Amino acid sequence: MNLPPNFIYEGRPGRVVFGAGSRNHIERELIALGAKRALVLCTPEQQATADEIASLLGERAAGVFAGAVMHVPIEVAREASVRARALGADCCVAVGGGSTVGLGKAIALDAGLPIIAIPTTYAGSEMTPIYGITEAGLKKTGRDVRVLPRTVLYDPELTTTLPPATRLSSGVNAIAHAAEGLYAPDGNPITALMAEEGIRAIARALALFDTGGAVPAEAHSSALYGAWLCGTVLGSVAMGLHHKLCHTLGGSFDLPHAETHTVMLAHTVAYNASHASHAMARTAHALGRSDAPLAIYELIVRHGGPLSLRQLGMPESGLDRVAELAVANAYPNPRPLQQGALRAMLQRAWEGLPPRS
């Protein structure tokens, strides 16, 4: 391996418990953290799972807040913080995907409560110090080590009921973290290894999901393992155009988070392809193809995922605004941000056309 002459790798503190049934160790992990009462967070759809976790905690459960929603509206974050204080919680247990973990982060930022995360999707937010809060139609993101979950319980049994469409979009969401991490300006050999292995693990899991027969347990473990690696990459390096666009589309137009990543990834990778050849080669290799943008697009086609922003409810009239917002603030990206080129790329994504480098 040819190493760069200089690089920095900063490992994030945190504890990971991986394996089928690991959710049953929640009380042990709460005690190890030094916490006494946990508020369990979830979306309304995850209420039953959250109730199970609360029952495993017994008297250490302060209650369940089942109000997490996409993009963490500031009103919901404030309500949850007030609830945590009123119940005397000294910890939050976030059970679910990016919406729930994101709510836990908002509480951590506001009230300083540590987080134990129990992911049920492949969003990867549990491995990052990145938070996002939506206020007045704009999603504002930032980094703060206080929001990084202290412990993560990866239990593949909790992902077995994910609908096929959710498995795909959540998996591509994870791949996006790694694909963009491969061309990050502050990337390094360690995160590159994680990124390539994470993409490979997710792609392998998606193939196993679609064999037509019973889904092997290995598929669920491989997907969650890949999500862990891809999430670690997301939390270790700076993200560029892809994540900027997805946050803008989601926060400003209320598009579904993972599905937006799914539609946009092939196009944003194609936009950067000419300025990130090494990253393209590693992404393509992980997917078993020679062309990274096309490999991503074909993966989505093969598994029946969404291909256009129009499918997600994005109004064509909003594309100009998205292109304007994409260049409004400086952020790292391999290819210079050109509003006209971005607008053309967004049009292709809106129509569901194949990516064009």
C-alpha positions in Angstrom: 0.0 0.0 0.0 1.3 3.5 -0.9 0.6 5.6 2.2 0.3 9.4 1.9 3.3 11.2 3.5 1.2 12.7 6.3 -2.3 12.1 7.6 -4.3 12.4 10.9 -6.7 9.8 12.2 -8.7 10.6 15.3 -10.6 7.7 16.8 -13.9 8.6 18.4 -14.5 7.3 21.9 -17.4 4.9 22.2 -18.4 1.4 23.0 -20.0 -1.0 20.6 -21.8 -4.2 21.5 -22.6 -6.2 18.3 -24.6 -9.4 17.9 -28.0 -11.0 17.8 -29.8 -10.3 21.1 -27.5 -7.6 22.2 -30.5 -5.4 23.2 -30.9 -7.7 26.2 -27.8 -6.1 27.7 -29.3 -2.7 27.9 -29.5 -2.5 31.7 -25.9 -3.7 32.0 -24.7 -1.0 29.6 -26.7 1.7 31.4 -25.1 0.8 34.6 -21.6 0.7 33.0 -22.3 4.2 31.8 -23.1 5.3 35.3 -26.6 6.3 34.5 -29.7 5.6 36.7 -32.8 6.6 34.7 -33.2 6.6 30.9 -35.8 8.2 28.7 -36.4 5.8 25.8 -36.8 7.6 22.5 -38.5 6.3 19.3 -40.8 7.2 16.4 -44.5 6.4 16.8 -44.0 3.4 14.5 -41.3 2.0 16.8 -43.4 2.2 20.0 -43.5 -1.6 20.5 -39.7 -2.0 20.3 -39.2 1.0 22.6 -41.6 -0.5 25.1 -39.6 -3.8 25.0 -36.4 -1.9 25.8 -38.1 0.0 28.6 -39.3 -3.3 30.1 -35.7 -4.6 29.9 -34.6 -1.6 31.9 -37.3 -2.1 34.5 -37.2 0.6 37.2 -34.3 2.3 35.4 -36.7 3.4 32.6 -37.9 6.9 33.2 -40.5 6.6 30.4 -40.9 6.4 26.6 -41.1 9.4 24.3 -42.5 8.2 21.0 -42.5 11.6 19.1 -39.3 11.4 17.0 -39.8 12.5 13.4 -37.7 13.1 10.3 -35.2 16.0 10.2 -35.6 16.7 14.0 -37.9 19.8 14.1 -36.8 22.1 16.8 -40.2 22.0 18.4 -40.0 18.3 18.9 -36.5 18.5 20.3 -37.6 21.1 22.8 -40.6 19.0 23.9 -38.4 16.0 24.4 -35.9 17.9 26.4 -38.6 19.2 28.7 -40.0 15.7 29.1 -36.5 14.3 30.0 -36.0 17.0 32.7 -39.5 16.5 34.1 -38.9 12.7 34.4 -35.5 13.1 36.0 -33.8 11.3 33.2 -30.0 11.3 33.2 -29.6 9.4 30.0 -31.4 8.8 26.7 -31.8 5.4 24.9 -32.5 6.1 21.2 -34.2 3.1 19.6 -34.6 3.4 15.9 -33.0 5.1 12.8 -31.6 8.5 12.1 -34.7 10.4 13.2 -34.6 8.9 16.7 -30.8 9.1 17.1 -31.0 12.7 15.8 -33.6 13.5 18.5 -31.3 12.0 21.2 -28.5 14.2 19.9 -30.7 17.3 20.1 -31.4 16.5 23.7 -27.7 15.9 24.4 -26.9 19.2 22.9 -29.5 21.0 25.0 -29.5 19.1 28.3 -26.1 17.3 28.2 -27.6 13.8 28.6 -25.5 10.9 27.3 -27.0 8.6 24.6 -27.1 4.9 24.3 -28.2 4.1 20.7 -30.0 0.9 19.5 -30.2 1.3 15.7 -32.9 -0.4 13.8 -31.9 0.9 10.3 -28.6 1.5 8.6 -28.5 5.2 8.9 -25.2 5.3 10.8 -26.0 8.4 12.8 -25.1 6.6 16.0 -21.4 6.6 15.0 -21.1 10.4 14.4 -20.8 13.6 16.3 -23.0 15.2 13.6 -26.4 16.6 14.5 -29.1 18.3 12.4 -32.1 20.3 13.6 -34.7 21.8 11.3 -36.1 25.3 12.1 -38.2 27.5 9.9 -37.8 25.1 7.0 -34.0 25.0 7.1 -32.0 22.1 8.4 -28.9 23.3 10.2 -26.2 20.8 10.9 -23.1 20.8 13.1 -20.5 18.7 14.9 -20.2 18.4 18.6 -18.6 15.5 20.5 -21.3 15.9 23.2 -23.9 14.3 20.8 -21.8 11.2 20.0 -23.6 8.2 21.5 -21.5 6.7 24.3 -22.6 3.2 23.7 -24.2 1.5 20.6 -26.0 -1.9 20.7 -26.1 -3.4 17.2 -28.7 -6.1 17.3 -29.4 -7.6 13.8 -32.7 -9.1 15.2 -34.1 -5.6 15.3 -33.7 -5.2 11.6 -35.4 -8.4 10.4 -38.7 -6.7 9.9 -37.5 -3.8 7.8 -39.6 -3.6 4.6 -37.5 -4.3 1.4 -37.9 -0.7 0.3 -36.6 0.6 3.6 -33.7 -1.9 3.6 -32.6 -0.7 0.2 -32.9 3.1 0.8 -31.3 2.8 4.3 -28.5 0.7 2.8 -27.8 3.2 0.0 -27.9 6.0 2.6 -25.0 4.1 4.4 -23.1 3.6 1.1 -23.4 7.4 0.6 -21.4 8.1 3.8 -18.6 5.9 2.7 -18.6 6.9 -1.0 -18.3 10.6 -0.1 -15.8 9.8 2.7 -13.5 8.3 0.1 -12.9 11.7 -1.5 -13.0 13.8 1.6 -10.1 16.2 1.9 -9.3 15.0 5.5 -9.6 11.3 4.6 -6.9 8.9 5.5 -5.9 5.2 4.9 -7.9 4.0 8.0 -11.2 5.6 7.0 -10.6 4.5 3.4 -10.4 0.9 4.5 -13.6 1.3 6.5 -15.4 2.9 3.6 -14.5 0.3 1.0 -15.3 -2.6 3.4 -18.5 -0.9 4.5 -19.7 -0.4 0.9 -18.9 -4.1 0.1 -20.7 -5.4 3.2 -23.9 -3.4 2.4 -23.9 -4.4 -1.3 -23.4 -8.1 -0.3 -26.3 -7.8 2.2 -28.6 -6.3 -0.4 -27.8 -9.2 -2.8 -28.6 -11.7 -0.1 -31.9 -10.0 0.7 -33.0 -10.4 -2.9 -32.2 -14.1 -3.5 -35.9 -14.9 -3.5 -35.9 -17.4 -0.7 -35.7 -17.0 3.1 -33.3 -14.2 4.1 -30.3 -15.7 5.9 -29.3 -14.2 9.3 -26.0 -13.4 7.7 -27.6 -10.8 5.5 -28.9 -8.8 8.5 -25.6 -9.0 10.3 -23.7 -7.9 7.1 -25.9 -4.9 6.5 -25.6 -3.7 10.1 -21.8 -4.3 10.1 -21.6 -2.3 6.9 -23.7 0.5 8.4 -21.4 0.6 11.4 -18.3 1.1 9.2 -20.0 3.6 6.9 -21.3 5.6 9.9 -17.8 5.7 11.4 -16.5 7.2 8.1 -19.3 9.7 8.2 -18.3 10.8 11.7 -14.6 10.9 11.0 -14.2 13.1 7.9 -15.9 16.1 6.2 -18.8 15.5 3.9 -19.2 17.3 0.6 -21.8 18.0 -2.1 -23.9 14.9 -1.6 -24.7 15.4 2.0 -25.2 19.2 1.5 -27.8 18.6 -1.2 -29.6 15.9 0.7 -29.9 18.0 3.8 -31.2 20.9 1.7 -33.7 18.7 -0.1 -34.9 17.1 3.1 -35.0 20.1 5.4 -36.4 22.6 2.9 -38.8 20.3 1.0 -39.5 17.7 3.6 -38.3 14.8 1.4 -37.7 11.4 3.0 -34.1 11.2 4.2 -32.9 7.8 3.1 -34.8 7.9 -0.2 -33.3 11.2 -1.1 -29.8 9.8 -0.6 -30.8 6.9 -2.8 -31.9 9.1 -5.7 -29.1 11.5 -5.4 -26.0 9.4 -4.8 -25.2 8.2 -8.3 -25.6 11.8 -9.6 -23.4 13.4 -7.0 -20.7 10.8 -7.4 -20.8 11.4 -11.1 -20.5 15.1 -10.6 -17.3 14.6 -8.7 -15.9 11.6 -10.7 -13.5 13.7 -12.9 -11.9 15.1 -9.8 -11.7 12.0 -7.5 -10.5 9.1 -9.7 -8.9 7.2 -6.8 -12.2 7.4 -4.8 -14.2 6.3 -7.8 -11.9 3.3 -8.3 -12.3 2.1 -4.7 -16.1 2.6 -4.8 -16.4 0.7 -8.0 -14.2 -2.1 -6.7 -16.3 -2.5 -3.6 -19.4 -2.8 -5.8 -17.7 -5.2 -8.2 -17.9 -2.9 -11.2 -15.7 -0.6 -13.2 -17.8 2.6 -13.2 -18.8 3.9 -9.7 -21.7 6.2 -10.6 -23.2 3.7 -13.0 -22.7 0.8 -10.5 -24.7 2.8 -7.9 -27.4 3.6 -10.3 -27.6 -0.1 -11.5 -27.7 -1.3 -7.9 -30.8 0.9 -7.3 -32.4 -0.3 -10.5 -31.7 -3.9 -9.7 -33.3 -3.7 -6.3 -36.3 -1.6 -7.3 -35.4 1.6 -5.5 -36.5 5.2 -6.3 -34.7 6.8 -9.2 -36.2 10.3 -9.3 -36.8 13.3 -7.1 -40.2 13.6 -8.8 -41.2 10.2 -7.2 -40.4 11.6 -3.8 -42.6 14.7 -4.2 -40.0 17.2 -5.1 -41.5 20.1 -7.1 -39.5 20.9 -10.3 -40.0 24.6 -9.4 -37.8 24.1 -6.4 -34.7 22.9 -8.2 -33.3 26.4 -8.9 -33.5 27.2 -5.1 -31.7 23.9 -4.3 -28.9 24.8 -6.7 -28.6 28.3 -5.2 -28.4 26.9 -1.6 -25.8 24.4 -2.7 -23.3 27.1 -3.5 -24.4 29.6 -0.9 -21.8 28.5 1.7 -18.3 27.1 1.2 -17.7 23.5 2.1 -15.1 20.9 0.9 -15.8 19.1 -2.4 -13.4 17.7 -5.0 -15.0 19.5 -7.9 -15.7 23.2 -7.7 -19.3 24.0 -7.2 -20.8 25.5 -10.3 -24.5 26.5 -10.0 -25.3 25.8 -13.7 -23.7 22.3 -13.6 -25.5 21.5 -10.3 -28.8 22.7 -11.7 -28.4 20.3 -14.7 -27.5 17.5 -12.4 -30.5 18.1 -10.3 -32.7 18.1 -13.4 -31.4 14.6 -14.3 -32.1 13.4 -10.8 -35.6 14.9 -10.9 -36.4 13.1 -14.1 -34.7 9.8 -13.0 -32.2 9.7 -15.8 -28.9 7.8 -15.5 -26.0 9.8 -14.0 -23.7 11.8 -16.3 -20.1 12.6 -15.3 
